[in-house]
C-alpha cells in the first residue's frame, strides 16, 4: 500500500506497525511529500478506527526511522523524501527485547573472533609501524599491503598482481568506485532480477539506472543480456553480478554459465562488475568471472562477511588500463583505506588466523544450513557454507504481512521485495549467521508456524549441490 490517505481496510495487526509501514510506503512512493503535515493523532485515529495510542506509537516508529519529525505545538511532518525501500532489511521495531535477527548477513559470532582481535592487538602493540599511525599517502598504503591483498584474492580464485588491486574500507566503497569508474550519470547498469540491497541506493546516488535481466536456475540469461544491451542504444555500460552465493538467491553459478556471461559481456561491449562479499567461504567454487575476462572485469570482495564484521577492509581488482581512473575515483571518495585495519588484516592473514577463522566458520555454517534445511525444506535455497537461505513463498502470499507476523514473534527477516529489480514472487531472505544455534532453531519454528500451509520441511534435501 503506497497510497495516501490510508483506509480502514489497510490496517492489519499489529495496527501500529501496519500504520507506520503504510505511511512509510506513501513517503517512498511520493504520495506524502517532504514537509507535508500528517493528521493530528486524534483525527487519524478516528479516520482509521484505531486508538490514539496506536497512532502515537506509529508516529514514534517513524520518528525513530528518521522519516518524520514531531514538533511540539505544530504537529508531525514528513522529514525525508522517497526511499529505495520501505524499510532497510535490518529494521527492528522497539520491543521489550530485541528480535532474533535473521535479516542481516553476518558471519557466525564465534568466540575465537574475540580471541583473534585480542591476540592481534597485543602483537601489534609491540611492533605497530609508524605508517599505521602517521601514513597519509594512499600509494604508500598500497605498497605496504598490496602483497597481503593479492594473497587473499588468490584464496578467492582471483590471481592478480598487487598493482591491479585497490584496498578500500569495505566492499561497498569498492562497489561505488567501480560504478563511478565505468559509468556516467544517466547510464544503465544491468543486474540480476534480484540483487544486493546496497546496489539500488548506490545507483540512485550516482544517478545511474538499473536494468533487471531475466534468468533461470543457473543465473542470468546471457542472450537476454545481449538483447538488453542492444536495446539500450549504447547507454548500458556494465553488468553487475553476484555469482558466488552472496546474492539474494544464494546461488553459485556454474563454470559454464560464467564463461557464457563473460562472452556475452564482450559481445555487448559491457564491463563486468563482480561482487563477492563472502570471499573464499564457499569451497570448490568456480573461478571468478573477472578472471575469465581480465580486460573487462572488476572484482571486489571484503573481510567483514567471512572473518569479522568489524574488520572493514575490501579489495578491488581491476583491469590494468583502468588502474589510474580507479585510483582517482577512490581518492575523491575515501582518499585511502584505514592503515590500522589493513595492519590487522595483514596480521591475521600472515599468522594463519584468517584461515583458522574461515575453517571454523565453515564448520558452523554447515551445521546451521542443515538445520534450516530440516526446518524449511528444499524451498529454502542455499548451499553448505552460505550465510543465508532464500525461501520462495507461494504466489499470492502477502510478503509484508508475513514479515510483520515474524517480527511480532520476535524474529526479523528480510523481505524479498527489498532486493527485487524485476517483478518477482514473494520470498524471504533468512540469514543464518547472527543468532546462537538455539535462537536460530527457535526462530525457524516461529517462521514455520506462520508460513502458508505450515512447515514445508517434508522431503527436505540436504543442501544444494555446487
C-alpha positions in Angstrom: 0.0 0.0 0.0 1.6 3.2 -1.2 -1.4 5.5 -1.4 -2.4 8.4 0.9 -4.7 8.8 2.8 -4.9 5.3 4.2 -8.1 3.5 4.7 -9.5 1.3 7.5 -9.0 -1.8 5.4 -5.3 -1.1 5.0 -4.7 -1.6 8.7 -3.8 -5.1 9.9 -2.5 -6.4 13.2 -0.4 -5.2 14.9 -2.1 -2.0 14.0 0.7 0.5 15.0 3.2 -1.3 12.8 0.8 -1.6 9.9 0.1 2.1 10.1 3.8 3.0 10.3 4.5 0.8 7.3 1.6 2.4 5.4 2.9 5.9 6.0 6.5 4.9 5.1 5.2 3.3 1.9 3.4 6.5 1.0 6.6 8.5 1.6 8.5 6.1 -0.5 6.0 6.4 -3.4 5.9 10.2 -3.2 2.3 10.3 -2.1 3.5 12.1 1.0 5.9 14.9 0.3 8.8 16.3 2.4 7.4 19.0 4.7 3.8 17.7 4.4 1.9 17.8 7.8 0.5 14.5 9.0 -3.0 14.4 10.6 -3.2 15.0 14.3 -3.2 11.8 16.4 -7.0 12.0 17.3 -8.1 12.8 13.7 -6.1 9.9 12.2 -7.3 7.6 14.9 -10.9 8.5 14.2 -10.4 8.1 10.4 -8.9 4.6 10.7 -10.9 3.3 13.6 -7.8 2.8 15.9 -6.8 4.2 19.3 -4.9 7.4 19.8 -2.2 5.3 21.4 -1.9 3.3 18.2 -1.3 6.4 16.2 1.2 7.8 18.7 3.2 4.6 18.7 3.2 4.5 14.8 4.4 8.1 14.7 7.2 7.2 17.3 8.3 4.4 15.0 8.5 6.8 12.0 10.5 9.4 14.1 13.0 6.7 15.1 13.3 5.7 11.4 14.0 9.4 10.6 11.0 9.5 8.3 9.1 12.2 10.1 9.7 14.8 12.8 7.4 15.8 15.7 7.3 19.4 16.6 5.6 20.4 19.8 2.7 22.7 19.2 2.8 22.3 15.4 2.4 18.6 14.7 4.2 15.9 12.8 5.8 16.5 9.4 7.3 14.3 6.7 11.1 14.7 7.1 12.7 12.6 4.3 12.0 12.2 0.6 11.3 8.9 -1.3 13.4 6.0 -0.3 14.6 2.9 -2.2 12.7 0.6 0.1 10.1 1.0 2.8 12.5 -0.5 5.4 16.1 -1.4 5.3 16.4 -5.1 5.8 17.8 -4.8 9.3 14.9 -2.8 10.6 14.0 -3.5 14.2 10.8 -2.3 15.9 11.1 -1.3 19.5 10.1 -4.2 21.7 10.6 -5.4 25.2 13.6 -7.4 24.0 15.4 -7.3 20.6 14.1 -9.7 18.0 16.2 -12.7 16.8 17.8 -11.1 13.8 17.7 -13.3 10.6 17.7 -10.2 8.3 21.5 -9.3 8.4 24.1 -11.4 6.6 26.9 -11.7 9.1 29.4 -14.5 9.9 28.8 -16.6 13.0 29.8 -14.8 16.2 32.4 -17.4 17.2 34.3 -16.9 20.5 37.6 -17.3 18.6 36.9 -14.0 16.7 37.3 -12.1 20.0 40.4 -14.1 20.7 41.8 -13.2 17.2 41.2 -9.5 17.8 42.8 -9.5 21.3 45.8 -11.5 20.2 46.4 -9.4 17.1 46.1 -6.1 19.1 48.6 -7.4 21.6 51.1 -8.4 18.9 50.7 -5.1 17.1 51.1 -3.1 20.3 54.7 -4.3 20.4 55.5 -3.7 16.7 53.0 -1.2 15.3 54.7 0.5 12.3 54.7 4.3 12.1 52.8 4.1 8.8 49.8 2.7 10.6 49.6 5.8 12.8 51.1 8.5 10.6 50.6 7.5 6.9 48.7 10.0 4.8 49.9 8.8 1.4 47.5 6.4 -0.4 50.2 4.8 -2.6 52.2 4.0 0.5 49.3 2.1 1.9 49.1 0.2 -1.4 52.8 -0.6 -1.4 52.7 -1.9 2.3 49.6 -4.1 2.0 49.4 -5.0 -1.7 51.0 -8.4 -1.2 48.5 -9.2 1.6 45.6 -8.2 -0.7 47.0 -10.4 -3.5 47.3 -13.3 -1.2 43.7 -13.0 -0.1 42.4 -12.6 -3.6 44.3 -15.8 -4.6 42.2 -17.6 -2.0 39.2 -16.4 -3.9 40.5 -17.8 -7.2 41.5 -14.3 -8.4 45.2 -14.3 -9.2 46.3 -10.7 -9.9 49.4 -8.6 -9.2 49.3 -6.1 -6.4 49.5 -3.3 -8.9 46.0 -4.2 -10.1 44.4 -4.2 -6.6 42.9 -1.2 -4.7 42.5 -1.6 -0.9 39.3 0.1 0.4 37.3 0.4 3.6 35.0 -2.4 2.8 33.1 -4.0 -0.2 30.6 -1.2 -0.5 33.2 1.6 -1.1 34.8 -0.8 -3.7 31.5 -1.1 -5.4 31.0 2.6 -5.5 34.5 3.2 -7.0 33.8 0.5 -9.7 30.4 2.1 -10.6 31.9 5.6 -10.7 34.7 4.4 -13.0 32.7 2.6 -15.7 29.5 4.7 -15.9 28.3 8.3 -16.0 25.1 9.8 -14.8 22.2 8.5 -16.9 24.0 5.3 -17.9 22.4 1.9 -17.4 23.8 -1.0 -15.3 22.4 -4.4 -16.0 21.9 -6.7 -13.0 20.1 -9.9 -12.0 16.4 -9.9 -11.3 17.2 -9.6 -7.6 20.4 -8.1 -6.4 22.2 -6.9 -3.2 20.3 -4.2 -1.3 23.2 -1.7 -1.5 23.3 -1.5 -5.3 19.9 0.2 -5.6 20.7 3.2 -3.4 24.2 3.4 -4.8 22.8 3.6 -8.3 20.4 6.3 -7.2 23.1 8.4 -5.6 25.3 8.2 -8.7 22.2 8.9 -11.0 22.6 5.5 -12.7 19.7 3.4 -14.0 19.4 -0.3 -13.2 18.0 -2.8 -15.7 17.0 -6.2 -14.4 17.8 -9.1 -16.7 15.8 -12.3 -16.7 17.5 -15.6 -15.8 16.9 -19.2 -14.8 18.1 -21.5 -12.0 21.7 -21.2 -13.3 21.7 -17.4 -13.1 21.3 -14.5 -15.6 20.4 -15.4 -19.2 23.4 -14.4 -21.4 21.3 -13.9 -24.5 18.8 -11.7 -22.6 21.8 -9.6 -21.5 23.0 -9.2 -25.1 19.5 -8.2 -26.2 19.0 -5.7 -23.4 22.4 -4.1 -24.2 21.4 -3.8 -27.8 18.0 -2.2 -26.9 19.8 0.3 -24.6 21.3 2.1 -27.6 24.8 2.3 -26.1 23.7 3.6 -22.7 24.3 0.2 -20.9 27.9 0.3 -19.7 28.3 -2.7 -17.3 26.7 -5.8 -15.8 26.7 -6.3 -12.1 26.8 -9.9 -10.9 26.9 -11.9 -7.7 27.9 -15.4 -8.9 29.4 -16.8 -5.8 26.5 -17.2 -3.4 26.4 -13.7 -2.0 23.3 -12.6 -3.9 19.7 -12.9 -2.5 19.1 -16.2 -4.2 22.2 -17.8 -2.6 23.1 -19.2 -6.0 26.6 -20.3 -7.0 26.8 -20.0 -10.8 28.4 -22.9 -12.5 31.6 -22.6 -14.6 29.9 -22.9 -18.0 27.4 -20.1 -17.3 30.2 -17.9 -16.0 32.0 -18.4 -19.3 28.8 -17.6 -21.3 28.3 -14.4 -19.3 31.8 -13.3 -19.9 31.4 -13.9 -23.6 28.0 -12.1 -23.6 29.6 -9.1 -21.9 32.3 -9.0 -24.6 29.7 -9.2 -27.4 27.6 -6.4 -25.8 30.7 -4.3 -25.0 30.0 -4.3 -21.3 32.3 -4.1 -18.3 31.8 -6.8 -15.6 31.3 -5.7 -12.0 31.6 -8.9 -9.9 30.7 -8.7 -6.2 31.8 -11.5 -3.9 31.1 -10.4 -0.3 31.8 -13.8 1.3 35.1 -14.3 -0.5 36.7 -17.7 -0.1 34.0 -19.0 2.3 32.4 -21.4 -0.3 34.7 -24.3 -1.1 35.3 -25.8 -4.6 33.6 -23.0 -6.4 34.5 -22.0 -10.0 37.0 -19.2 -10.6 35.6 -15.6 -10.7 34.1 -14.3 -14.0 36.6 -11.4 -13.8 39.4 -14.0 -14.1 37.9 -15.2 -17.4 37.7 -11.7 -18.8 40.6 -9.8 -17.1 40.5 -7.0 -19.6 36.9 -6.0 -18.7 36.3 -7.5 -15.2 36.2 -5.6 -11.9 36.2 -8.0 -8.9 35.6 -6.9 -5.3 35.4 -8.7 -2.0 36.0 -7.9 1.7 36.7 -9.4 5.1 33.7 -8.4 7.2 31.3 -11.1 5.8 33.7 -14.0 6.2 36.0 -13.2 9.1 34.6 -10.5 11.4 32.0 -7.7 10.9 34.3 -5.1 12.5 37.2 -5.8 10.0 36.1 -3.2 7.4 38.5 -3.9 4.6 37.8 -4.5 1.0 39.8 -5.3 -2.2 39.0 -4.2 -5.7 40.8 -6.0 -8.6 40.6 -4.1 -11.9 41.9 -4.3 -15.5 45.3 -2.8 -15.8 44.3 0.0 -18.1 41.7 1.2 -15.7 44.0 1.4 -12.6 44.7 5.2 -12.8 41.0 6.0 -13.2 40.1 3.7 -10.3 42.6 5.3 -8.0 41.4 8.8 -8.8 37.8 7.9 -8.1 38.8 6.4 -4.8 40.9 9.5 -3.8 37.8 11.6 -4.4 35.7 9.4 -2.1 37.8 7.9 0.6 41.4 9.0 0.0 42.8 5.8 1.4 42.0 2.7 3.3 42.5 2.9 7.1 46.0 1.6 7.7 45.3 0.2 11.1 42.6 -2.1 9.6 45.0 -3.2 6.9 47.6 -3.9 9.5 45.2 -6.1 11.5 44.1 -7.9 8.3 47.8 -8.5 7.4 48.5 -9.9 10.8 45.5 -12.3 10.5 46.4 -13.5 7.0 50.1 -13.9 7.6 49.8 -15.6 11.0 47.2 -18.1 9.8 44.5 -16.6 11.9 42.3 -15.8 8.9 42.4 -19.4 7.6 41.6 -20.7 11.1 38.6 -18.4 11.3 37.4 -19.5 7.8 37.7 -23.2 8.7 35.7 -22.6 12.0 33.0 -20.6 10.1 32.6 -23.3 7.5 32.0 -26.0 10.2 29.4 -23.9 12.0 27.7 -22.7 8.8 27.4 -26.3 7.5 25.6 -27.3 10.7 23.3 -24.2 10.6 22.4 -24.7 6.9 21.5 -28.4 7.7 19.2 -27.1 10.5 17.5 -24.7 8.1 17.0 -27.4 5.5 15.4 -29.7 8.1 13.1 -26.9 9.2 12.1 -25.3 5.9 12.8 -28.0 3.3 14.0 -27.8 -0.2 12.3 -24.5 -1.0 14.9 -22.8 1.2 17.6 -22.5 -1.4 21.2 -22.1 -0.5 24.4 -24.0 -0.1 26.5 -25.6 2.6 28.7 -22.7 3.6 26.3 -19.8 2.8 25.3 -17.0 5.2 21.7 -17.1 4.2 18.8 -19.0 2.6 16.2 -17.8 0.0 12.7 -19.0 0.8 10.3 -18.6 -2.1 6.7 -18.3 -1.0 3.5 -19.4 -2.7 2.1 -16.9 -5.2 -0.4 -14.7 -3.6 1.3 -14.7 -0.2 1.3 -11.3 1.4 5.0 -10.8 1.9 4.8 -7.7 4.1 2.2 -9.3 6.3 4.4 -12.3 6.8 7.4 -10.2 7.7 5.3 -8.3 10.2 4.0 -11.5 11.6 7.5 -12.8 12.1 8.5 -9.6 13.8 5.5 -9.9 16.1 7.0 -13.2 17.1 10.4 -11.5 17.8 12.0 -12.7 14.5 13.4 -10.3 12.0 13.7 -11.5 8.4 14.3 -9.6 5.1 11.5 -9.3 2.6 12.4 -10.5 -1.0 10.9 -7.3 -2.4 13.8 -5.3 -0.9 16.2 -7.0 -3.3 14.0 -7.1 -6.4 14.9 -5.2 -9.6 12.3 -7.1 -11.8 8.8 -8.0 -10.5 9.1 -11.3 -8.7 7.1 -13.6 -6.5 7.1 -13.2 -2.7 10.1 -14.5 -0.8 12.1 -14.2 2.4 15.8 -13.9 2.8 16.8 -15.8 6.0 20.3 -15.2 7.4 21.8 -17.9 9.5 25.0 -16.4 11.0 23.8 -13.8 13.5 22.0 -15.6 16.4 23.1 -18.5 18.5 22.1 -22.0 17.4 19.3 -22.3 20.0 17.9 -18.9 18.9 18.1 -19.9 15.2 16.2 -23.1 15.9 13.5 -21.2 17.9 13.3 -18.6 15.1 12.8 -21.2 12.4 10.0 -22.8 14.4 8.3 -19.4 14.6 8.7 -18.9 10.8 7.3 -22.4 10.1 4.3 -21.5 12.3 3.3 -18.5 10.1 4.1 -19.9 6.7 1.1 -20.6 4.4 0.2 -24.2 4.9 2.6 -24.6 7.8 6.1 -26.1 7.7 7.3 -27.1 4.2 10.1 -29.4 5.5 8.7 -32.7 4.2 11.0 -34.1 1.6 13.9 -31.8 2.6 17.1 -32.1 0.6 20.5 -31.9 2.3 21.9 -28.9 0.6 22.1 -27.5 -2.9 24.9 -29.2 -5.0 27.7 -26.9 -6.0 
